């Protein structure tokens, strides 16, 4: 579904991503792990077109995207949940969800499935996003990214600052979405146990390059925890 091949990216004179390759298949969760500052978030921003790449290719279902704008990539079927959620604090929950449909035909309804996945949002449709708890805001950010029914969902550390009960709910939704078989999920995560529970495939990054990759079921045997521990 999503293929990132030999991507190099620079900030000024600093070489941030070094020949990074990543593939994400429909029906699977591909987890990207690594210590702070190794380039995980830059990789996701590169996939979304928020930062330019110097060389390499990014394709979605064989459609080349490396020169596409962020909104073109969204229209192609990539949904992005950034680190820190970045919801619209002054808009209501309903309005935030509608923002996820911004490039759809006017009047396109918010899919009811989103409120089934995150029932707490149904009770808060009229509340401003900024009035929600951190965990509720994260659920809203994921629902907003899912609203246009993307083919690839990218999540940047969705458990950061979230209470354990909501982490479990988010994990349940991620697994459910992957198991439907029509969506690829890329998950950048610091919380190793959460990542291990969800990973079908894993990639470990270090100093802007891929250090290791493999099947999620082999993470323990492959010593991934030691690779990402501080």
C-alpha positions as CSV (number, residue, x, y, z in Angstrom):
1,X,0.0,0.0,0.0
2,X,2.6,2.6,1.1
3,X,6.2,2.3,0.0
4,X,9.0,4.6,1.1
5,X,12.3,3.9,-0.7
6,X,15.8,5.2,0.0
7,X,14.7,8.6,1.4
8,X,17.3,11.2,2.3
9,X,16.3,14.4,4.0
10,X,18.4,17.4,5.3
11,X,17.8,20.3,7.7
12,X,20.4,22.8,6.6
13,X,23.7,20.9,6.6
14,X,22.4,18.1,8.8
15,X,21.7,14.8,7.2
16,X,18.5,13.7,9.1
17,X,17.2,10.7,7.1
18,X,19.7,8.4,5.6
19,X,18.4,6.1,2.8
20,X,15.4,5.2,4.9
21,X,13.0,2.6,3.3
22,X,9.7,1.5,4.8
23,X,6.7,-0.5,3.5
24,X,3.3,-0.7,5.0
25,X,0.8,-3.3,3.8
26,X,-3.0,-3.2,4.0
27,X,-4.3,-5.1,7.0
28,X,-1.1,-4.7,8.9
29,X,0.4,-2.4,11.6
30,X,3.9,-1.4,10.8
31,X,5.6,0.0,14.0
32,X,8.5,2.5,13.8
33,X,10.6,2.6,17.0
34,X,13.7,4.4,18.1
35,X,15.1,6.7,20.8
36,X,14.3,10.4,20.8
37,X,15.8,12.4,18.0
38,X,16.5,9.5,15.6
39,X,14.3,10.9,12.8
40,X,11.0,9.1,13.3
41,X,8.8,12.2,13.3
42,X,10.8,13.6,10.3
43,X,10.1,10.4,8.4
44,X,6.4,10.8,9.0
45,X,6.5,14.5,8.0
46,X,8.4,13.5,4.8
47,X,5.7,11.0,3.9
48,X,3.0,13.7,4.4
49,X,5.0,16.3,2.4
50,X,5.4,18.6,5.4
51,X,9.2,18.6,4.9
52,X,10.9,18.1,1.5
53,X,13.1,15.1,0.7
54,X,16.3,15.4,-1.1
55,X,16.2,12.0,-2.8
56,X,14.2,8.8,-2.8
57,X,10.6,7.9,-3.6
58,X,7.2,7.7,-1.8
59,X,4.4,5.8,-3.4
60,X,0.9,4.9,-2.4
61,X,-0.6,2.0,-4.3
62,X,2.0,2.7,-7.0
63,X,1.1,6.4,-7.3
64,X,4.2,8.5,-6.9
65,X,3.8,11.2,-4.2
66,X,7.2,12.5,-3.4
67,X,6.5,15.7,-5.4
68,X,2.9,16.0,-4.2
69,X,1.6,18.6,-1.8
70,X,0.3,17.6,1.7
71,X,-3.3,18.1,0.6
72,X,-2.7,16.0,-2.5
73,X,-1.3,13.2,-0.3
74,X,-4.4,13.5,1.9
75,X,-6.7,13.2,-1.1
76,X,-4.7,10.2,-2.3
77,X,-5.6,8.5,0.9
78,X,-3.1,9.2,3.7
79,X,-4.5,10.2,7.1
80,X,-2.1,11.7,9.6
81,X,-2.4,12.0,13.4
82,X,0.5,14.3,14.4
83,X,2.4,14.2,17.7
84,X,0.6,16.5,20.1
85,X,-2.8,15.9,18.4
86,X,-3.1,19.5,17.0
87,X,-6.9,19.5,17.1
88,X,-8.7,22.9,16.7
89,X,-9.2,23.9,20.4
90,X,-11.9,26.5,19.7
91,X,-14.0,24.4,17.4
92,X,-16.5,21.8,18.7
93,X,-15.9,18.1,18.4
94,X,-18.4,18.0,15.6
95,X,-16.6,20.8,13.7
96,X,-13.2,19.1,14.2
97,X,-14.6,15.9,12.7
98,X,-16.0,17.9,9.8
99,X,-12.6,19.4,9.2
100,X,-11.4,15.9,8.4
101,X,-13.9,16.0,5.5
102,X,-12.6,19.4,4.2
103,X,-11.7,18.1,0.7
104,X,-14.9,16.0,0.4
105,X,-18.1,17.1,-1.3
106,X,-19.9,19.8,0.7
107,X,-22.4,18.3,3.1
108,X,-20.6,14.9,3.4
109,X,-21.7,13.5,6.7
110,X,-19.3,12.5,9.4
111,X,-19.3,8.6,9.3
112,X,-21.2,7.2,12.3
113,X,-18.6,4.5,12.5
114,X,-16.2,7.1,14.1
115,X,-18.6,7.5,17.0
116,X,-18.9,3.8,17.3
117,X,-15.2,3.5,17.5
118,X,-14.9,6.3,20.1
119,X,-18.3,6.4,21.9
120,X,-17.1,9.2,24.2
121,X,-17.1,11.6,21.3
122,X,-20.8,11.1,20.7
123,X,-21.5,12.6,24.1
124,X,-19.3,15.6,23.4
125,X,-20.1,16.7,19.9
126,X,-21.1,20.2,21.0
127,X,-18.1,20.7,23.3
128,X,-15.1,22.6,22.2
129,X,-12.0,20.5,21.5
130,X,-9.9,22.4,24.0
131,X,-12.2,21.4,26.8
132,X,-11.6,17.7,26.3
133,X,-9.0,15.7,28.3
134,X,-5.7,14.8,26.7
135,X,-7.0,11.3,26.0
136,X,-10.3,12.5,24.6
137,X,-8.4,14.9,22.3
138,X,-6.2,12.0,21.0
139,X,-9.3,10.0,20.2
140,X,-10.7,13.1,18.4
141,X,-7.5,13.5,16.4
142,X,-7.6,9.9,15.3
143,X,-11.3,10.1,14.4
144,X,-10.7,13.3,12.4
145,X,-7.9,11.5,10.4
146,X,-10.3,8.6,9.8
147,X,-13.2,10.7,8.7
148,X,-12.3,10.7,4.9
149,X,-11.7,7.0,5.1
150,X,-8.0,6.9,4.3
151,X,-6.1,3.9,2.8
152,X,-3.1,4.6,5.1
153,X,-3.3,5.9,8.7
154,X,-0.1,7.3,10.2
155,X,0.1,7.9,13.9
156,X,2.9,9.7,15.7
157,X,3.1,8.6,19.3
158,X,-0.6,8.4,20.1
159,X,0.0,7.2,23.7
160,X,2.0,10.3,24.7
161,X,0.6,11.8,27.8
162,X,-2.5,9.5,27.8
163,X,-4.1,7.7,30.7
164,X,-3.8,3.8,30.6
165,X,-7.5,3.2,30.1
166,X,-7.6,5.3,26.9
167,X,-4.3,3.7,25.7
168,X,-6.1,0.4,25.8
169,X,-9.1,1.9,23.8
170,X,-6.7,3.3,21.2
171,X,-4.9,0.0,20.9
172,X,-8.2,-1.8,20.4
173,X,-9.3,0.6,17.6
174,X,-5.9,0.3,15.8
175,X,-6.1,-3.4,15.9
176,X,-9.7,-3.4,14.7
177,X,-8.9,-1.1,11.8
178,X,-6.0,-3.2,10.7
179,X,-8.0,-6.4,10.9
180,X,-10.5,-5.1,8.5
181,X,-7.8,-5.6,5.8
182,X,-8.4,-2.4,3.7
183,X,-6.1,0.0,5.6
184,X,-2.3,0.1,6.2
185,X,-1.3,1.6,9.6
186,X,2.1,3.1,10.4
187,X,2.6,3.7,14.1
188,X,5.5,5.6,15.6
189,X,5.7,4.8,19.3
190,X,8.0,5.1,22.3
191,X,5.9,2.9,24.5
192,X,7.5,-0.5,23.7
193,X,4.9,-2.8,25.2
194,X,2.1,-1.0,23.3
195,X,4.1,-1.2,20.1
196,X,4.9,-4.9,20.6
197,X,1.3,-5.8,21.2
198,X,0.2,-4.2,17.9
199,X,3.1,-4.8,15.6
200,X,2.7,-7.0,12.6
201,X,6.0,-5.6,11.3
202,X,8.6,-3.4,12.9
203,X,11.3,-1.0,11.9
204,X,13.9,0.4,14.4
205,X,15.7,3.6,13.5
206,X,19.0,5.0,14.8
207,X,20.7,8.2,13.8
208,X,18.4,8.7,10.9
209,X,18.8,5.2,9.4
210,X,17.1,1.9,9.7
211,X,18.9,-0.2,12.2
212,X,16.7,-3.3,12.1
213,X,13.4,-4.6,10.7
214,X,11.4,-7.7,11.1
215,X,8.1,-9.3,12.1
216,X,6.3,-8.1,15.2
217,X,6.1,-11.6,16.6
218,X,9.9,-11.7,16.7
219,X,10.5,-8.4,18.5
220,X,11.4,-10.0,21.8
221,X,13.7,-12.6,20.2
222,X,15.4,-9.9,18.1
223,X,16.2,-7.8,21.1
224,X,14.2,-4.8,20.0
225,X,13.6,-3.6,23.6
226,X,17.4,-3.2,24.1
227,X,17.7,-1.3,20.8
228,X,15.2,1.4,21.8
229,X,15.9,1.6,25.6
230,X,17.4,4.9,26.8
